[in-house]
Amino acid sequence: TSIELIKLKTVDKVADVVSTLVAGLPVVIALTLFFITLNFGISLWLGELLGHTYLGFFLVAAFYGLVGLILYLFRNKWIKKPLNNSMINQMLN
Protein backbone atom coordinates (compact mmCIF):
# COMPACT_ATOMS: atom_id res chain seq x y z
CA THR A 1 0.00 0.00 0.00
CA SER A 2 2.85 2.41 0.79
CA ILE A 3 4.50 1.79 -2.57
CA GLU A 4 1.19 2.34 -4.35
CA LEU A 5 0.69 5.61 -2.44
CA ILE A 6 4.19 6.79 -3.41
CA LYS A 7 3.47 5.95 -7.06
CA LEU A 8 0.19 7.88 -7.01
CA LYS A 9 1.80 10.90 -5.33
CA THR A 10 4.61 10.85 -7.90
CA VAL A 11 2.17 10.67 -10.80
CA ASP A 12 0.17 13.53 -9.29
CA LYS A 13 3.25 15.75 -8.90
CA VAL A 14 4.55 14.96 -12.39
CA ALA A 15 1.13 15.69 -13.88
CA ASP A 16 1.00 18.96 -11.97
CA VAL A 17 4.43 20.05 -13.21
CA VAL A 18 3.69 19.07 -16.82
CA SER A 19 0.28 20.78 -16.82
CA THR A 20 1.84 23.95 -15.41
CA LEU A 21 4.46 23.94 -18.18
CA VAL A 22 1.92 23.25 -20.91
CA ALA A 23 -0.44 25.94 -19.60
CA GLY A 24 2.38 28.49 -19.67
CA LEU A 25 3.52 27.62 -23.19
CA PRO A 26 0.94 29.77 -25.08
CA VAL A 27 1.87 32.75 -22.91
CA VAL A 28 5.57 32.25 -23.65
CA ILE A 29 4.86 31.97 -27.39
CA ALA A 30 2.73 35.14 -27.40
CA LEU A 31 5.32 37.09 -25.43
CA THR A 32 8.12 35.85 -27.69
CA LEU A 33 6.27 37.04 -30.80
CA PHE A 34 5.56 40.36 -29.11
CA PHE A 35 9.21 40.94 -28.21
CA ILE A 36 10.45 39.91 -31.67
CA THR A 37 8.08 42.41 -33.29
CA LEU A 38 8.99 45.08 -30.73
CA ASN A 39 12.70 44.55 -31.38
CA PHE A 40 12.25 44.90 -35.12
CA GLY A 41 10.35 48.14 -34.55
CA ILE A 42 12.97 49.52 -32.19
CA SER A 43 15.78 48.52 -34.56
CA LEU A 44 14.10 50.22 -37.52
CA TRP A 45 13.30 53.33 -35.47
CA LEU A 46 16.87 53.63 -34.15
CA GLY A 47 18.21 53.02 -37.63
CA GLU A 48 16.07 55.85 -38.95
CA LEU A 49 17.31 58.16 -36.18
CA LEU A 50 20.95 57.21 -36.87
CA GLY A 51 20.60 57.49 -40.64
CA HIS A 52 21.35 53.83 -41.49
CA THR A 53 18.93 50.99 -40.82
CA TYR A 54 21.71 48.52 -40.07
CA LEU A 55 23.00 50.70 -37.21
CA GLY A 56 19.69 50.27 -35.39
CA PHE A 57 19.99 46.49 -35.65
CA PHE A 58 23.61 46.59 -34.48
CA LEU A 59 22.64 48.74 -31.51
CA VAL A 60 19.82 46.40 -30.47
CA ALA A 61 22.15 43.40 -30.94
CA ALA A 62 24.81 45.07 -28.77
CA PHE A 63 22.20 45.68 -26.07
CA TYR A 64 21.18 42.01 -26.08
CA GLY A 65 24.83 40.95 -26.12
CA LEU A 66 25.37 43.00 -22.96
CA VAL A 67 22.22 41.56 -21.35
CA GLY A 68 23.38 38.05 -22.29
CA LEU A 69 26.80 38.65 -20.75
CA ILE A 70 25.26 39.95 -17.51
CA LEU A 71 22.86 36.98 -17.36
CA TYR A 72 25.76 34.60 -18.00
CA LEU A 73 27.79 36.10 -15.17
CA PHE A 74 24.89 35.93 -12.70
CA ARG A 75 23.15 32.81 -14.05
CA ASN A 76 23.53 30.76 -10.87
CA LYS A 77 22.24 33.47 -8.55
CA TRP A 78 19.43 34.83 -10.75
CA ILE A 79 18.29 31.76 -12.72
CA LYS A 80 19.58 28.41 -11.46
CA LYS A 81 18.93 28.73 -7.72
CA PRO A 82 15.42 30.28 -8.02
CA LEU A 83 14.43 27.71 -10.66
CA ASN A 84 15.72 24.83 -8.53
CA ASN A 85 13.91 26.16 -5.47
CA SER A 86 10.68 26.60 -7.42
CA MET A 87 10.81 23.08 -8.82
CA ILE A 88 11.57 21.59 -5.39
CA ASN A 89 8.73 23.54 -3.78
CA GLN A 90 6.31 22.45 -6.48
CA MET A 91 7.34 18.81 -6.10
CA LEU A 92 7.09 18.83 -2.29
CA ASN A 93 3.77 20.70 -1.99
PDB file as gemmi writes it, atoms N, CA and C in Angstrom:
CRYST1    1.000    1.000    1.000  90.00  90.00  90.00 P 1                      
ATOM      1  N   THR A   1       0.829  -1.203   0.000  1.00  0.00           N  
ATOM      2  CA  THR A   1       0.000   0.000   0.000  1.00  0.00           C  
ATOM      3  C   THR A   1       0.868   1.259   0.000  1.00  0.00           C  
ATOM      4  N   SER A   2       1.956   1.239   0.747  1.00  0.00           N  
ATOM      5  CA  SER A   2       2.852   2.408   0.794  1.00  0.00           C  
ATOM      6  C   SER A   2       3.482   2.673  -0.563  1.00  0.00           C  
ATOM      7  N   ILE A   3       3.892   1.626  -1.245  1.00  0.00           N  
ATOM      8  CA  ILE A   3       4.500   1.788  -2.567  1.00  0.00           C  
ATOM      9  C   ILE A   3       3.471   2.344  -3.547  1.00  0.00           C  
ATOM     10  N   GLU A   4       2.254   1.852  -3.466  1.00  0.00           N  
ATOM     11  CA  GLU A   4       1.194   2.342  -4.346  1.00  0.00           C  
ATOM     12  C   GLU A   4       0.903   3.815  -4.072  1.00  0.00           C  
ATOM     13  N   LEU A   5       0.911   4.211  -2.806  1.00  0.00           N  
ATOM     14  CA  LEU A   5       0.692   5.607  -2.441  1.00  0.00           C  
ATOM     15  C   LEU A   5       1.811   6.494  -2.980  1.00  0.00           C  
ATOM     16  N   ILE A   6       3.047   6.031  -2.878  1.00  0.00           N  
ATOM     17  CA  ILE A   6       4.189   6.789  -3.411  1.00  0.00           C  
ATOM     18  C   ILE A   6       4.059   6.941  -4.921  1.00  0.00           C  
ATOM     19  N   LYS A   7       3.652   5.879  -5.605  1.00  0.00           N  
ATOM     20  CA  LYS A   7       3.469   5.946  -7.060  1.00  0.00           C  
ATOM     21  C   LYS A   7       2.396   6.976  -7.422  1.00  0.00           C  
ATOM     22  N   LEU A   8       1.282   6.942  -6.718  1.00  0.00           N  
ATOM     23  CA  LEU A   8       0.194   7.877  -7.008  1.00  0.00           C  
ATOM     24  C   LEU A   8       0.599   9.323  -6.732  1.00  0.00           C  
ATOM     25  N   LYS A   9       1.326   9.543  -5.639  1.00  0.00           N  
ATOM     26  CA  LYS A   9       1.795  10.896  -5.330  1.00  0.00           C  
ATOM     27  C   LYS A   9       2.783  11.379  -6.397  1.00  0.00           C  
ATOM     28  N   THR A  10       3.644  10.487  -6.849  1.00  0.00           N  
ATOM     29  CA  THR A  10       4.614  10.849  -7.897  1.00  0.00           C  
ATOM     30  C   THR A  10       3.900  11.203  -9.186  1.00  0.00           C  
ATOM     31  N   VAL A  11       2.935  10.394  -9.581  1.00  0.00           N  
ATOM     32  CA  VAL A  11       2.173  10.670 -10.804  1.00  0.00           C  
ATOM     33  C   VAL A  11       1.443  12.002 -10.675  1.00  0.00           C  
ATOM     34  N   ASP A  12       0.878  12.276  -9.505  1.00  0.00           N  
ATOM     35  CA  ASP A  12       0.172  13.534  -9.289  1.00  0.00           C  
ATOM     36  C   ASP A  12       1.114  14.725  -9.424  1.00  0.00           C  
ATOM     37  N   LYS A  13       2.289  14.634  -8.834  1.00  0.00           N  
ATOM     38  CA  LYS A  13       3.248  15.747  -8.900  1.00  0.00           C  
ATOM     39  C   LYS A  13       3.769  15.951 -10.320  1.00  0.00           C  
ATOM     40  N   VAL A  14       4.066  14.857 -11.014  1.00  0.00           N  
ATOM     41  CA  VAL A  14       4.551  14.960 -12.394  1.00  0.00           C  
ATOM     42  C   VAL A  14       3.469  15.568 -13.274  1.00  0.00           C  
ATOM     43  N   ALA A  15       2.236  15.132 -13.102  1.00  0.00           N  
ATOM     44  CA  ALA A  15       1.131  15.687 -13.881  1.00  0.00           C  
ATOM     45  C   ALA A  15       0.953  17.172 -13.592  1.00  0.00           C  
ATOM     46  N   ASP A  16       1.119  17.558 -12.341  1.00  0.00           N  
ATOM     47  CA  ASP A  16       0.996  18.965 -11.967  1.00  0.00           C  
ATOM     48  C   ASP A  16       2.083  19.809 -12.630  1.00  0.00           C  
ATOM     49  N   VAL A  17       3.309  19.320 -12.600  1.00  0.00           N  
ATOM     50  CA  VAL A  17       4.426  20.055 -13.214  1.00  0.00           C  
ATOM     51  C   VAL A  17       4.229  20.160 -14.725  1.00  0.00           C  
ATOM     52  N   VAL A  18       3.874  19.061 -15.366  1.00  0.00           N  
ATOM     53  CA  VAL A  18       3.686  19.068 -16.825  1.00  0.00           C  
ATOM     54  C   VAL A  18       2.531  19.979 -17.212  1.00  0.00           C  
ATOM     55  N   SER A  19       1.420  19.923 -16.478  1.00  0.00           N  
ATOM     56  CA  SER A  19       0.280  20.776 -16.819  1.00  0.00           C  
ATOM     57  C   SER A  19       0.610  22.250 -16.621  1.00  0.00           C  
ATOM     58  N   THR A  20       1.414  22.560 -15.611  1.00  0.00           N  
ATOM     59  CA  THR A  20       1.840  23.945 -15.413  1.00  0.00           C  
ATOM     60  C   THR A  20       2.697  24.421 -16.584  1.00  0.00           C  
ATOM     61  N   LEU A  21       3.614  23.583 -17.038  1.00  0.00           N  
ATOM     62  CA  LEU A  21       4.460  23.940 -18.181  1.00  0.00           C  
ATOM     63  C   LEU A  21       3.643  24.107 -19.459  1.00  0.00           C  
ATOM     64  N   VAL A  22       2.732  23.187 -19.700  1.00  0.00           N  
ATOM     65  CA  VAL A  22       1.916  23.247 -20.914  1.00  0.00           C  
ATOM     66  C   VAL A  22       0.989  24.457 -20.883  1.00  0.00           C  
ATOM     67  N   ALA A  23       0.443  24.780 -19.720  1.00  0.00           N  
ATOM     68  CA  ALA A  23      -0.437  25.939 -19.603  1.00  0.00           C  
ATOM     69  C   ALA A  23       0.314  27.245 -19.842  1.00  0.00           C  
ATOM     70  N   GLY A  24       1.585  27.282 -19.483  1.00  0.00           N  
ATOM     71  CA  GLY A  24       2.378  28.488 -19.667  1.00  0.00           C  
ATOM     72  C   GLY A  24       2.939  28.645 -21.066  1.00  0.00           C  
ATOM     73  N   LEU A  25       2.928  27.585 -21.846  1.00  0.00           N  
ATOM     74  CA  LEU A  25       3.517  27.619 -23.188  1.00  0.00           C  
ATOM     75  C   LEU A  25       2.861  28.646 -24.117  1.00  0.00           C  
ATOM     76  N   PRO A  26       1.528  28.749 -24.207  1.00  0.00           N  
ATOM     77  CA  PRO A  26       0.937  29.773 -25.078  1.00  0.00           C  
ATOM     78  C   PRO A  26       1.320  31.193 -24.669  1.00  0.00           C  
ATOM     79  N   VAL A  27       1.459  31.425 -23.379  1.00  0.00           N  
ATOM     80  CA  VAL A  27       1.867  32.753 -22.907  1.00  0.00           C  
ATOM     81  C   VAL A  27       3.291  33.051 -23.353  1.00  0.00           C  
ATOM     82  N   VAL A  28       4.168  32.072 -23.233  1.00  0.00           N  
ATOM     83  CA  VAL A  28       5.567  32.245 -23.648  1.00  0.00           C  
ATOM     84  C   VAL A  28       5.642  32.501 -25.153  1.00  0.00           C  
ATOM     85  N   ILE A  29       4.866  31.777 -25.937  1.00  0.00           N  
ATOM     86  CA  ILE A  29       4.858  31.967 -27.390  1.00  0.00           C  
ATOM     87  C   ILE A  29       4.370  33.368 -27.746  1.00  0.00           C  
ATOM     88  N   ALA A  30       3.271  33.807 -27.124  1.00  0.00           N  
ATOM     89  CA  ALA A  30       2.729  35.137 -27.405  1.00  0.00           C  
ATOM     90  C   ALA A  30       3.725  36.229 -27.017  1.00  0.00           C  
ATOM     91  N   LEU A  31       4.342  36.092 -25.860  1.00  0.00           N  
ATOM     92  CA  LEU A  31       5.323  37.093 -25.429  1.00  0.00           C  
ATOM     93  C   LEU A  31       6.559  37.102 -26.323  1.00  0.00           C  
ATOM     94  N   THR A  32       6.974  35.929 -26.788  1.00  0.00           N  
ATOM     95  CA  THR A  32       8.118  35.852 -27.694  1.00  0.00           C  
ATOM     96  C   THR A  32       7.821  36.585 -28.994  1.00  0.00           C  
ATOM     97  N   LEU A  33       6.655  36.345 -29.565  1.00  0.00           N  
ATOM     98  CA  LEU A  33       6.275  37.039 -30.802  1.00  0.00           C  
ATOM     99  C   LEU A  33       6.175  38.545 -30.575  1.00  0.00           C  
ATOM    100  N   PHE A  34       5.644  38.944 -29.437  1.00  0.00           N  
ATOM    101  CA  PHE A  34       5.559  40.364 -29.105  1.00  0.00           C  
ATOM    102  C   PHE A  34       6.946  41.002 -29.057  1.00  0.00           C  
ATOM    103  N   PHE A  35       7.876  40.355 -28.354  1.00  0.00           N  
ATOM    104  CA  PHE A  35       9.211  40.935 -28.213  1.00  0.00           C  
ATOM    105  C   PHE A  35       9.993  40.925 -29.522  1.00  0.00           C  
ATOM    106  N   ILE A  36       9.791  39.919 -30.359  1.00  0.00           N  
ATOM    107  CA  ILE A  36      10.448  39.914 -31.668  1.00  0.00           C  
ATOM    108  C   ILE A  36       9.970  41.101 -32.501  1.00  0.00           C  
ATOM    109  N   THR A  37       8.645  41.287 -32.530  1.00  0.00           N  
ATOM    110  CA  THR A  37       8.085  42.405 -33.288  1.00  0.00           C  
ATOM    111  C   THR A  37       8.542  43.738 -32.703  1.00  0.00           C  
ATOM    112  N   LEU A  38       8.533  43.854 -31.393  1.00  0.00           N  
ATOM    113  CA  LEU A  38       8.987  45.079 -30.732  1.00  0.00           C  
ATOM    114  C   LEU A  38      10.445  45.378 -31.069  1.00  0.00           C  
ATOM    115  N   ASN A  39      11.284  44.353 -31.068  1.00  0.00           N  
ATOM    116  CA  ASN A  39      12.701  44.551 -31.376  1.00  0.00           C  
ATOM    117  C   ASN A  39      12.920  44.990 -32.815  1.00  0.00           C  
ATOM    118  N   PHE A  40      12.155  44.436 -33.740  1.00  0.00           N  
ATOM    119  CA  PHE A  40      12.251  44.901 -35.123  1.00  0.00           C  
ATOM    120  C   PHE A  40      11.854  46.372 -35.216  1.00  0.00           C  
ATOM    121  N   GLY A  41      10.779  46.738 -34.532  1.00  0.00           N  
ATOM    122  CA  GLY A  41      10.346  48.139 -34.550  1.00  0.00           C  
ATOM    123  C   GLY A  41      11.385  49.069 -33.959  1.00  0.00           C  
ATOM    124  N   ILE A  42      11.943  48.693 -32.827  1.00  0.00           N  
ATOM    125  CA  ILE A  42      12.974  49.522 -32.188  1.00  0.00           C  
ATOM    126  C   ILE A  42      14.209  49.623 -33.078  1.00  0.00           C  
ATOM    127  N   SER A  43      14.609  48.512 -33.680  1.00  0.00           N  
ATOM    128  CA  SER A  43      15.785  48.523 -34.563  1.00  0.00           C  
ATOM    129  C   SER A  43      15.567  49.448 -35.747  1.00  0.00           C  
ATOM    130  N   LEU A  44      14.390  49.355 -36.372  1.00  0.00           N  
ATOM    131  CA  LEU A  44      14.097  50.222 -37.521  1.00  0.00           C  
ATOM    132  C   LEU A  44      14.025  51.688 -37.104  1.00  0.00           C  
ATOM    133  N   TRP A  45      13.416  51.957 -35.964  1.00  0.00           N  
ATOM    134  CA  TRP A  45      13.296  53.327 -35.468  1.00  0.00           C  
ATOM    135  C   TRP A  45      14.677  53.910 -35.156  1.00  0.00           C  
ATOM    136  N   LEU A  46      15.520  53.144 -34.444  1.00  0.00           N  
ATOM    137  CA  LEU A  46      16.873  53.626 -34.146  1.00  0.00           C  
ATOM    138  C   LEU A  46      17.679  53.821 -35.426  1.00  0.00           C  
ATOM    139  N   GLY A  47      17.511  52.887 -36.362  1.00  0.00           N  
ATOM    140  CA  GLY A  47      18.211  53.023 -37.632  1.00  0.00           C  
ATOM    141  C   GLY A  47      17.818  54.289 -38.373  1.00  0.00           C  
ATOM    142  N   GLU A  48      16.537  54.621 -38.309  1.00  0.00           N  
ATOM    143  CA  GLU A  48      16.073  55.851 -38.945  1.00  0.00           C  
ATOM    144  C   GLU A  48      16.666  57.077 -38.251  1.00  0.00           C  
ATOM    145  N   LEU A  49      16.727  57.037 -36.920  1.00  0.00           N  
ATOM    146  CA  LEU A  49      17.315  58.155 -36.177  1.00  0.00           C  
ATOM    147  C   LEU A  49      18.802  58.312 -36.475  1.00  0.00           C  
ATOM    148  N   LEU A  50      19.502  57.175 -36.647  1.00  0.00           N  
ATOM    149  CA  LEU A  50      20.945  57.209 -36.873  1.00  0.00           C  
ATOM    150  C   LEU A  50      21.320  57.383 -38.340  1.00  0.00           C  
ATOM    151  N   GLY A  51      20.342  57.272 -39.229  1.00  0.00           N  
ATOM    152  CA  GLY A  51      20.605  57.490 -40.642  1.00  0.00           C  
ATOM    153  C   GLY A  51      20.868  56.227 -41.441  1.00  0.00           C  
ATOM    154  N   HIS A  52      21.113  55.112 -40.805  1.00  0.00           N  
ATOM    155  CA  HIS A  52      21.345  53.833 -41.488  1.00  0.00           C  
ATOM    156  C   HIS A  52      20.589  52.741 -40.730  1.00  0.00           C  
ATOM    157  N   THR A  53      19.760  52.022 -41.453  1.00  0.00           N  
ATOM    158  CA  THR A  53      18.932  50.991 -40.822  1.00  0.00           C  
ATOM    159  C   THR A  53      19.775  49.964 -40.084  1.00  0.00           C  
ATOM    160  N   TYR A  54      20.895  49.561 -40.690  1.00  0.00           N  
ATOM    161  CA  TYR A  54      21.711  48.516 -40.071  1.00  0.00           C  
ATOM    162  C   TYR A  54      22.276  48.940 -38.722  1.00  0.00           C  
ATOM    163  N   LEU A  55      22.489  50.235 -38.506  1.00  0.00           N  
ATOM    164  CA  LEU A  55      22.998  50.701 -37.209  1.00  0.00           C  
ATOM    165  C   LEU A  55      21.991  50.440 -36.082  1.00  0.00           C  
ATOM    166  N   GLY A  56      20.711  50.565 -36.387  1.00  0.00           N  
ATOM    167  CA  GLY A  56      19.685  50.269 -35.387  1.00  0.00           C  
ATOM    168  C   GLY A  56      19.726  48.807 -34.976  1.00  0.00           C  
ATOM    169  N   PHE A  57      19.905  47.914 -35.964  1.00  0.00           N  
ATOM    170  CA  PHE A  57      19.990  46.490 -35.650  1.00  0.00           C  
ATOM    171  C   PHE A  57      21.264  46.166 -34.870  1.00  0.00           C  
ATOM    172  N   PHE A  58      22.375  46.806 -35.224  1.00  0.00           N  
ATOM    173  CA  PHE A  58      23.613  46.586 -34.476  1.00  0.00           C  
ATOM    174  C   PHE A  58      23.482  47.071 -33.030  1.00  0.00           C  
ATOM    175  N   LEU A  59      22.810  48.196 -32.846  1.00  0.00           N  
ATOM    176  CA  LEU A  59      22.638  48.744 -31.510  1.00  0.00           C  
ATOM    177  C   LEU A  59      21.771  47.822 -30.647  1.00  0.00           C  
ATOM    178  N   VAL A  60      20.688  47.325 -31.203  1.00  0.00           N  
ATOM    179  CA  VAL A  60      19.825  46.399 -30.465  1.00  0.00           C  
ATOM    180  C   VAL A  60      20.580  45.098 -30.175  1.00  0.00           C  
ATOM    181  N   ALA A  61      21.358  44.615 -31.146  1.00  0.00           N  
ATOM    182  CA  ALA A  61      22.148  43.397 -30.938  1.00  0.00           C  
ATOM    183  C   ALA A  61      23.188  43.604 -29.839  1.00  0.00           C  
ATOM    184  N   ALA A  62      23.823  44.774 -29.815  1.00  0.00           N  
ATOM    185  CA  ALA A  62      24.806  45.071 -28.766  1.00  0.00           C  
ATOM    186  C   ALA A  62      24.135  45.095 -27.395  1.00  0.00           C  
ATOM    187  N   PHE A  63      22.938  45.659 -27.327  1.00  0.00           N  
ATOM    188  CA  PHE A  63      22.197  45.676 -26.071  1.00  0.00           C  
ATOM    189  C   PHE A  63      21.936  44.250 -25.585  1.00  0.00           C  
ATOM    190  N   TYR A  64      21.460  43.380 -26.485  1.00  0.00           N  
ATOM    191  CA  TYR A  64      21.179  42.006 -26.083  1.00  0.00           C  
ATOM    192  C   TYR A  64      22.459  41.220 -25.795  1.00  0.00           C  
ATOM    193  N   GLY A  65      23.547  41.567 -26.451  1.00  0.00           N  
ATOM    194  CA  GLY A  65      24.827  40.951 -26.118  1.00  0.00           C  
ATOM    195  C   GLY A  65      25.244  41.301 -24.698  1.00  0.00           C  
ATOM    196  N   LEU A  66      25.052  42.559 -24.313  1.00  0.00           N  
ATOM    197  CA  LEU A  66      25.371  42.998 -22.956  1.00  0.00           C  
ATOM    198  C   LEU A  66      24.453  42.316 -21.936  1.00  0.00           C  
ATOM    199  N   VAL A  67      23.159  42.247 -22.242  1.00  0.00           N  
ATOM    200  CA  VAL A  67      22.217  41.561 -21.354  1.00  0.00           C  
ATOM    201  C   VAL A  67      22.606  40.089 -21.220  1.00  0.00           C  
ATOM    202  N   GLY A  68      22.970  39.451 -22.326  1.00  0.00           N  
ATOM    203  CA  GLY A  68      23.382  38.053 -22.294  1.00  0.00           C  
ATOM    204  C   GLY A  68      24.620  37.841 -21.446  1.00  0.00           C  
ATOM    205  N   LEU A  69      25.584  38.745 -21.551  1.00  0.00           N  
ATOM    206  CA  LEU A  69      26.802  38.653 -20.746  1.00  0.00           C  
ATOM    207  C   LEU A  69      26.490  38.790 -19.255  1.00  0.00           C  
ATOM    208  N   ILE A  70      25.640  39.752 -18.913  1.00  0.00           N  
ATOM    209  CA  ILE A  70      25.264  39.948 -17.508  1.00  0.00           C  
ATOM    210  C   ILE A  70      24.523  38.714 -16.986  1.00  0.00           C  
ATOM    211  N   LEU A  71      23.589  38.182 -17.786  1.00  0.00           N  
ATOM    212  CA  LEU A  71      22.863  36.978 -17.365  1.00  0.00           C  
ATOM    213  C   LEU A  71      23.805  35.785 -17.216  1.00  0.00           C  
ATOM    214  N   TYR A  72      24.785  35.687 -18.100  1.00  0.00           N  
ATOM    215  CA  TYR A  72      25.759  34.601 -18.002  1.00  0.00           C  
ATOM    216  C   TYR A  72      26.561  34.698 -16.706  1.00  0.00           C  
ATOM    217  N   LEU A  73      26.978  35.908 -16.370  1.00  0.00           N  
ATOM    218  CA  LEU A  73      27.791  36.095 -15.172  1.00  0.00           C  
ATOM    219  C   LEU A  73      27.017  35.819 -13.883  1.00  0.00           C  
ATOM    220  N   PHE A  74      25.709  36.105 -13.897  1.00  0.00           N  
ATOM    221  CA  PHE A  74      24.886  35.928 -12.696  1.00  0.00           C  
ATOM    222  C   PHE A  74      23.876  34.800 -12.847  1.00  0.00           C  
ATOM    223  N   ARG A  75      24.118  33.862 -13.748  1.00  0.00           N  
ATOM    224  CA  ARG A  75      23.147  32.806 -14.052  1.00  0.00           C  
ATOM    225  C   ARG A  75      22.823  31.934 -12.848  1.00  0.00           C  
ATOM    226  N   ASN A  76      23.796  31.611 -12.029  1.00  0.00           N  
ATOM    227  CA  ASN A  76      23.531  30.758 -10.868  1.00  0.00           C  
ATOM    228  C   ASN A  76      22.653  31.470  -9.842  1.00  0.00           C  
ATOM    229  N   LYS A  77      22.964  32.716  -9.568  1.00  0.00           N  
ATOM    230  CA  LYS A  77      22.242  33.473  -8.547  1.00  0.00           C  
ATOM    231  C   LYS A  77      20.836  33.849  -9.015  1.00  0.00           C  
ATOM    232  N   TRP A  78      20.694  34.288 -10.266  1.00  0.00           N  
ATOM    233  CA  TRP A  78      19.425  34.825 -10.748  1.00  0.00           C  
ATOM    234  C   TRP A  78      18.520  33.786 -11.411  1.00  0.00           C  
ATOM    235  N   ILE A  79      19.101  32.710 -11.956  1.00  0.00           N  
ATOM    236  CA  ILE A  79      18.288  31.759 -12.720  1.00  0.00           C  
ATOM    237  C   ILE A  79      18.300  30.372 -12.087  1.00  0.00           C  
ATOM    238  N   LYS A  80      19.481  29.804 -11.888  1.00  0.00           N  
ATOM    239  CA  LYS A  80      19.579  28.409 -11.464  1.00  0.00           C  
ATOM    240  C   LYS A  80      18.990  28.168 -10.070  1.00  0.00           C  
ATOM    241  N   LYS A  81      19.415  28.939  -9.090  1.00  0.00           N  
ATOM    242  CA  LYS A  81      18.926  28.732  -7.720  1.00  0.00           C  
ATOM    243  C   LYS A  81      17.421  28.967  -7.600  1.00  0.00           C  
ATOM    244  N   PRO A  82      16.877  30.095  -8.118  1.00  0.00           N  
ATOM    245  CA  PRO A  82      15.425  30.281  -8.017  1.00  0.00           C  
ATOM    246  C   PRO A  82      14.629  29.198  -8.756  1.00  0.00           C  
ATOM    247  N   LEU A  83      15.123  28.752  -9.906  1.00  0.00           N  
ATOM    248  CA  LEU A  83      14.434  27.705 -10.657  1.00  0.00           C  
ATOM    249  C   LEU A  83      14.464  26.383  -9.897  1.00  0.00           C  
ATOM    250  N   ASN A  84      15.621  26.037  -9.347  1.00  0.00           N  
ATOM    251  CA  ASN A  84      15.722  24.827  -8.532  1.00  0.00           C  
ATOM    252  C   ASN A  84      14.781  24.888  -7.333  1.00  0.00           C  
ATOM    253  N   ASN A  85      14.776  26.010  -6.635  1.00  0.00           N  
ATOM    254  CA  ASN A  85      13.908  26.161  -5.466  1.00  0.00           C  
ATOM    255  C   ASN A  85      12.433  26.057  -5.855  1.00  0.00           C  
ATOM    256  N   SER A  86      12.068  26.666  -6.964  1.00  0.00           N  
ATOM    257  CA  SER A  86      10.680  26.605  -7.422  1.00  0.00           C  
ATOM    258  C   SER A  86      10.261  25.178  -7.763  1.00  0.00           C  
ATOM    259  N   MET A  87      11.136  24.456  -8.444  1.00  0.00           N  
ATOM    260  CA  MET A  87      10.814  23.081  -8.817  1.00  0.00           C  
ATOM    261  C   MET A  87      10.715  22.193  -7.570  1.00  0.00           C  
ATOM    262  N   ILE A  88      11.615  22.386  -6.621  1.00  0.00           N  
ATOM    263  CA  ILE A  88      11.574  21.589  -5.395  1.00  0.00           C  
ATOM    264  C   ILE A  88      10.307  21.891  -4.608  1.00  0.00           C  
ATOM    265  N   ASN A  89       9.957  23.179  -4.482  1.00  0.00           N  
ATOM    266  CA  ASN A  89       8.730  23.544  -3.775  1.00  0.00           C  
ATOM    267  C   ASN A  89       7.497  22.954  -4.438  1.00  0.00           C  
ATOM    268  N   GLN A  90       7.470  22.988  -5.773  1.00  0.00           N  
ATOM    269  CA  GLN A  90       6.311  22.448  -6.480  1.00  0.00           C  
ATOM    270  C   GLN A  90       6.223  20.934  -6.309  1.00  0.00           C  
ATOM    271  N   MET A  91       7.347  20.259  -6.268  1.00  0.00           N  
ATOM    272  CA  MET A  91       7.343  18.806  -6.098  1.00  0.00           C  
ATOM    273  C   MET A  91       6.969  18.402  -4.673  1.00  0.00           C  
ATOM    274  N   LEU A  92       7.339  19.206  -3.685  1.00  0.00           N  
ATOM    275  CA  LEU A  92       7.090  18.827  -2.293  1.00  0.00           C  
ATOM    276  C   LEU A  92       5.719  19.267  -1.781  1.00  0.00           C  
ATOM    277  N   ASN A  93       5.084  20.214  -2.448  1.00  0.00           N  
ATOM    278  CA  ASN A  93       3.765  20.697  -1.988  1.00  0.00           C  
ATOM    279  C   ASN A  93       2.645  20.026  -2.698  1.00  0.00           C  
TER     280      ASN A  93                                                      
END                                                                             
